[in-house]
């Protein structure tokens, strides 16, 4: 059984841990300095280790700390890691070379998963010069893993796959606010949201062109056309795309030393 250690057990680590708990091929270990995250590990029956212990015990380390904390952590870890230890960073913007320089030892990988990993529906981009099979197995279990040959594409993944779910959640949040105008108090908004989203997924499962699906709902002079025209007049499509670019630019900025 391979041991996977998590350093930093915030939102992303929690998603990865929840997705991997059902896989009996892995034993999961955790390290964090935040008392709430340590309590969460105890609740999930994930053993807590000191930083030194988790570096020594794990076959694979998932570093899930914030980018601003990465270099101090690497400096502290350097004394504990071996050449054969596989170290996977999920921190946005920290380049593979900077990680390798900061750690000195270990086989280093960059992985950009998204929150869907919690339900084994994640999409992860991976970049490394090391052998990838074992790391791919982990992230394919969590959903779908994609190997990128150009590290710059990690920044696009960070924004398009990592950040964009929050943009969709914001739209759904407003959808639920408007449902309050429609539904009586005894009807669950979330139930209707799930039904609504399931119907959208069902509509695209057969590979139909999205433009055709739009046209199938929109009739000339109708309500859908009126709503869509408002979105187009407000340049919604470009605004959404620019939000992706803003997140990508932020990832690129974090990459700079």
C-alpha positions in Angstrom: 0.0 0.0 0.0 1.4 3.4 -1.0 1.3 6.2 1.5 0.2 9.7 0.3 1.0 12.5 2.7 -0.8 15.9 2.5 0.9 19.0 3.7 -1.6 21.7 4.2 -5.2 20.4 4.6 -7.3 23.3 3.4 -10.1 23.2 0.8 -8.1 21.5 -2.0 -6.5 18.9 0.2 -9.9 18.1 1.7 -11.3 17.5 -1.8 -8.4 15.2 -2.8 -8.6 13.3 0.5 -12.3 12.8 0.2 -11.9 11.5 -3.4 -9.1 9.1 -2.5 -10.5 7.7 0.8 -12.4 5.1 -1.2 -9.3 3.7 -2.8 -7.8 0.9 -0.7 -4.5 1.2 -2.6 -3.5 4.2 -0.6 -2.9 5.1 3.0 -3.5 8.8 3.6 -1.5 10.9 6.1 -2.0 14.6 7.0 0.0 17.5 8.3 -1.3 21.0 9.0 -0.7 23.8 11.5 -4.3 25.0 11.6 -6.3 23.6 14.6 -9.5 23.4 12.6 -7.8 21.4 9.8 -6.2 19.1 12.4 -9.6 18.5 13.9 -11.0 17.8 10.4 -8.2 15.2 9.9 -9.2 13.5 13.2 -12.9 13.6 12.2 -12.0 11.9 8.9 -9.8 9.4 10.7 -6.7 10.6 8.8 -3.6 10.2 11.0 -1.8 13.5 11.8 2.0 13.6 11.4 4.6 16.2 12.1 6.3 17.7 9.1 9.3 15.6 9.6 7.3 12.4 10.1 5.1 12.9 7.0 8.2 13.6 4.8 9.8 10.4 6.1 6.7 8.2 6.0 5.1 9.1 2.7 5.9 7.7 -0.7 4.1 10.6 -2.3 3.7 14.1 -0.8 0.9 16.4 -1.9 1.8 20.0 -1.1 -1.4 21.9 -0.8 -0.3 25.2 0.9 -0.9 28.7 -0.5 1.7 30.0 -2.9 2.9 32.6 -0.5 3.7 29.9 2.0 5.5 27.5 -0.4 9.1 28.7 -0.2 9.2 28.8 3.6 7.7 25.3 3.7 10.3 24.0 1.1 13.1 25.5 3.2 11.8 23.6 6.2 11.2 20.4 4.3 14.7 20.2 2.7 16.2 18.5 5.7 13.6 15.7 5.6 13.2 14.6 2.0 14.9 11.9 0.0 15.9 11.7 -3.7 13.2 9.1 -4.4 10.3 10.9 -2.7 7.6 12.0 -5.1 6.5 15.6 -4.4 3.3 17.0 -6.0 2.6 20.7 -5.7 -0.9 21.9 -6.3 0.0 25.6 -5.7 -0.9 28.0 -8.4 1.9 29.9 -10.1 5.0 28.2 -8.5 7.0 26.9 -11.4 8.6 23.4 -11.5 12.1 24.9 -11.7 11.5 27.1 -8.6 10.1 24.1 -6.7 13.1 21.9 -7.7 15.5 24.7 -6.7 13.7 25.3 -3.4 13.6 21.6 -2.5 16.9 20.4 -3.9 15.9 16.7 -3.5 12.9 14.6 -4.6 11.0 14.0 -7.8 8.9 17.1 -8.3 5.5 17.4 -10.1 3.1 20.2 -10.7 -0.6 19.3 -10.6 -3.6 21.6 -11.0 -6.7 19.7 -9.9 -10.1 21.3 -9.3 -12.7 21.0 -6.6 -14.6 18.2 -8.5 -11.9 15.8 -7.2 -14.0 15.6 -4.1 -16.5 13.5 -5.9 -14.0 11.8 -8.3 -15.1 14.2 -11.0 -12.0 16.4 -11.0 -10.0 17.6 -14.0 -6.2 17.8 -13.4 -3.4 19.0 -15.6 0.0 17.6 -14.7 3.5 18.8 -15.7 6.9 17.2 -14.8 10.0 15.8 -16.3 9.7 12.7 -14.1 8.0 9.4 -14.9 4.3 10.1 -14.6 2.4 6.8 -14.4 1.8 6.6 -10.6 0.8 10.3 -10.4 -1.5 9.9 -13.4 -3.1 6.9 -11.7 -3.9 9.0 -8.6 -5.5 11.8 -10.5 -7.3 9.6 -13.0 -8.9 8.0 -9.9 -10.0 11.5 -8.9 -11.5 12.2 -12.4 -9.5 12.9 -15.5 -5.8 13.7 -15.7 -4.2 15.5 -18.6 -0.4 15.7 -19.2 0.7 19.1 -20.6 4.0 19.4 -22.3 4.1 23.2 -22.0 4.2 24.4 -18.4 2.5 27.7 -19.4 -0.6 25.7 -20.0 -0.8 25.0 -16.3 -1.7 28.7 -15.8 -4.5 28.4 -18.3 -5.7 25.3 -16.6 -5.6 27.1 -13.2 -8.0 29.7 -14.5 -10.1 27.7 -17.0 -10.6 24.6 -14.9 -9.6 25.6 -11.4 -11.1 29.1 -11.1 -14.0 28.9 -13.5 -16.2 26.7 -11.3 -16.5 29.6 -9.0 -17.8 31.8 -11.9 -20.4 29.2 -12.6 -21.3 29.0 -8.9 -21.8 32.7 -8.9 -24.3 32.4 -11.7 -26.1 29.6 -10.0 -26.2 31.6 -6.8 -28.0 34.4 -8.6 -30.3 31.8 -10.2 -31.2 30.6 -6.7 -31.8 34.1 -5.5 -34.3 34.6 -8.3 -36.0 31.3 -7.6 -36.9 32.9 -4.2 -39.3 35.1 -6.1 -41.0 32.0 -7.7 -41.1 29.3 -5.1 -43.1 29.0 -1.8 -41.0 28.5 1.3 -41.7 24.8 1.5 -40.1 24.0 -1.9 -36.3 23.5 -1.9 -34.5 25.9 -4.2 -31.5 23.5 -4.3 -33.7 20.6 -5.5 -34.9 22.7 -8.4 -31.3 23.8 -9.1 -30.2 20.2 -9.3 -33.0 19.3 -11.6 -32.3 22.3 -13.8 -28.6 21.5 -14.0 -29.3 17.8 -14.6 -31.5 18.7 -17.5 -28.7 20.8 -19.0 -26.2 18.0 -18.7 -28.7 15.6 -20.2 -29.1 18.0 -23.2 -25.4 18.0 -24.0 -24.6 14.3 -23.3 -25.3 13.3 -26.9 -22.6 15.6 -28.3 -25.0 18.1 -29.8 -23.6 21.4 -30.9 -24.1 24.1 -28.2 -25.2 26.7 -30.8 -27.9 24.2 -32.0 -29.1 23.8 -28.4 -29.3 27.5 -27.9 -31.3 27.9 -31.2 -33.7 25.1 -30.0 -34.7 27.2 -27.1 -34.6 30.6 -28.7 -37.5 31.7 -30.9 -37.6 34.9 -32.8 -39.2 37.7 -30.8 -39.5 35.4 -27.8 -38.4 35.6 -24.1 -35.2 33.7 -24.6 -34.1 35.9 -27.4 -34.8 39.0 -25.3 -32.7 37.7 -22.4 -29.8 36.6 -24.7 -29.8 39.9 -26.5 -29.4 41.6 -23.2 -26.4 39.4 -22.4 -24.9 40.1 -25.8 -25.5 43.9 -25.4 -23.7 43.8 -22.0 -20.8 41.9 -23.7 -21.3 38.9 -21.3 -19.3 36.5 -23.5 -16.3 38.7 -23.5 -16.7 39.5 -19.8 -16.6 35.8 -19.0 -13.6 35.2 -21.2 -11.8 38.2 -19.7 -12.4 36.8 -16.2 -10.6 33.6 -17.3 -7.7 35.8 -18.6 -7.6 37.7 -15.3 -7.2 34.5 -13.4 -4.6 33.3 -15.9 -2.6 36.6 -15.6 -2.7 36.2 -11.8 -1.3 32.7 -12.0 1.4 34.0 -14.4 2.2 36.8 -11.9 2.6 34.3 -9.1 5.1 32.4 -11.3 7.5 35.3 -11.3 10.2 35.5 -8.7 
